[in-house]
Amino acid sequence: MSSEPFSSDLLKSRCLVHGQWACSVTGKTFSVNNPADGSLIGTVPDMVEDDFSDALDSSKEAFYYWKSSLASDRSAALKAWHAAIIANQDALARILTLEQGKPLRESRAEIRYAASFVEWYAEEAKRLNGEIIPPHQSSKRVLVLRQPVGVVAAITPWNFPAAMITRKVAPALAAGCTVVCKPAPQTPLTALALVELANRSGIPPGVFNVVTTTDAETFGRLVTENSLVSKISFTGSTAIGKKLMAACAQNVTRISLELGGNAPFIVFDDADVDSAIEGALLSKFRNAGQTCVCTNRFLVHRRISQEFASRLSLAVSNLKVGSGLDVNTDIGPLIDENALNKVETLLSEARSSGASVVCGGSRHSMGGNFFQPTVLAGVKPNMRIVQEEIFGPVAPILEFASEQEAIYMANSTRSGLAAYFYTRDFDRFWRVSEALEYGIVGHNTGLISTEIAPFGGVKESGLGREGSHHGILDYTELKYICAEVKREE
Ligand code: ADP
């Protein structure tokens, strides 16, 4: 682990509003701590309603000129931002690991993933075409314009402090919208570093503002009440997403939601077990199990479930737990004490209902926010550990006896974000892909996220899609123009 103090001109202690570094009107700040050891990394403004209003006014003002700027100019600004992120990826990855905890290797991958959205939408900005429709009457001409929705409020979580921001801000800016972003209070420093790079890249004042606060509720109330805001894009818990969606009804504000998941990982008895174990490690233990597409339950055919459990435990026992700054670390700390308590409670309930720990099973001897990667066998569908999102490094294994039963178990949830399945049977590939009630399906892979494909969930996992050419459409409105053309006299 590096013990040298880290300094970077990307580490900011103020917010960027209208191109200026701003404090809160109250002068109050809050601290950002390293989840690996609790040490102080920095402080940022604890903004309040007046500060949020200033940021919204700034974004409204910027919208008037940004919406009518040339698509090629918006594209060029995003390309410059992309280049700046890539040029500063090492510093950004370090800031990310310091405040979030994930291994540096994963932070680097996240920064490149975050940058990929900026590059992708720099390209898409130029392809936001309208339509000319063959008319319904000979004297009419029918045109459809795609126009930016307006000011967007983006609310982002702590588990992907960089990618969740660019996945919203890049398509919004490409479409001609302006954004006020409120990052999670646990991880505001990555957001401030990204907006600093946007500012350096020539993205004009007010087009992208970032406000930091511990009072998310007031921000949520303001952006749903204030008619300056045309759209909200939220990634976070299902409970808060539902509250925001209900509050959006008052102004009929558009909302995109990327909420919790309960991903099944189905291993059929014809699967390549080696590759299933590899996929299981990636889909379950990345970011210490703290992603919304993380596997939440392994459904394994009963003929191979014991073999799968013992091979998975062997692989899991080799994962190295430690500070994200240590190059050998595979699993960093959980984000906070609440996260640890939740994992412990779910585990102990499952054990007292008959589940058995195959490896791990408790807090790590390093103390702090570290938890042992764990494999749990004999899990039943009615246990809370497979009905709720664990958001920790615990792999519960359930058994099934037929394809029909596996699909039934997989779909028996109100969540519908990601699902994974392993089979070598081509007919089964089609049957299962079509039957899974999920927005994203991984076949023989545990890694599914990419900027080129539409990411999002069905049922209570959300509304709308991020990434791909679909991701920009949520930031646009269609306007149909019906024109009468007179015959020549
Ligand atoms: P988690 O429990 O994983 O932190 P949350 O849904 O609470 O998930 O947080 C996701 C994001 O939503 C964070 O930026 C958080 O500050 C913000 N948030 C939390 N409560 C509210 C709220 N009432 N209104 C708006 N945003 C909120």
Boltz pocket constraint, residues with backbone or C-beta under 6 A from the ligand:
constraints:
  - pocket:
      binder: B
      contacts: [[A, 155], [A, 156], [A, 157], [A, 158], [A, 182], [A, 183], [A, 184], [A, 185], [A, 213], [A, 216], [A, 217], [A, 218], [A, 219], [A, 220], [A, 221], [A, 235], [A, 236], [A, 237], [A, 238], [A, 240], [A, 241], [A, 243], [A, 244]]
      max_distance: 6.0
